[in-house]
């Protein structure tokens, strides 16, 4: 059960309206790295979680992400406030109104005209939010790693938004939201490392003969490092040793019952290619006609004696 508190988690102060900046802020409202995606991701994980500690943490963070959605959505509405009123009331002449909402090359006309300046569940390019942004798989050791990456991506987007504005109040609020991504990342990491063992994800172990093998399959300018070098790695660079590593032939086989095999053989015989044939194709006929036409044109263009 939820109860909404009308006071924002962080006090928001906007010095001046800016429709273009508002449009960019939508990336964290209805975008793939945004607050709604995070809230839905952690909320659904919490419902399916059996560990009481992780369940509580996921519900807490999911609920906080909803409060962040409120902050960023309010910021979008405040940045759009002036243009929203002017557009709704038709205060400006048509050309002036258009310049107002598309100033400095921004694309805010989409949110202004279609959504009236309100925070729409779209990203900054106008692409609608989708549940496809939620990538949970129901295994804590995999989901926690995905959550860590999601928080890292969101932090980077906030950094980029901070770099786009000189409004001190907006910068401060974005800095708070960015910092909470760091705190959440820390919580998820602690929760992951509280599971032992937590690698590899899931229950089944890997095949021991392959878990420490690094296949050097991109040739030219190989770089070695802890990701492929050291006592934990067997570095395989010979292409011959990278094929049929199971010791088999590397050729795929499938067992068919006699009736299926007969049908497959008949189809192969019916559709077999004749390597000795050299059929004339439509393309070749077209090329021949084109060449003949070119020759006639050249002949007609010759100066007469």
Secondary structure, 3 states (H helix, E strand, C coil): CCCCCCCCCCCCCCCCCCHHHHHHHCHHHHCCCCHHHHHHHHHHHHHHCCCHHHHHHHHHHHHHHHHHHHHHHHHHHHHHHHHHHHHHHCCCCHHHHHHHHCHHHCCCHHHHHHHCCCCCCECCCCCECCHHHCCCCCCHHHHHHHHHHHHHHHHHHHHHHHCCCCCHHHHHHHHHHHHHHHHHHHHHHHHHHCCCCCCCCCCCCCCCCCCCEEECCCCCCCCCCCCCCCCCCEEECCHHHHCCCCCCCCCCCCCCCHHHHHHHHHHHHHCCCCCCCCCCCHHHHHHHHHHHHHHHHHHHCCCCC
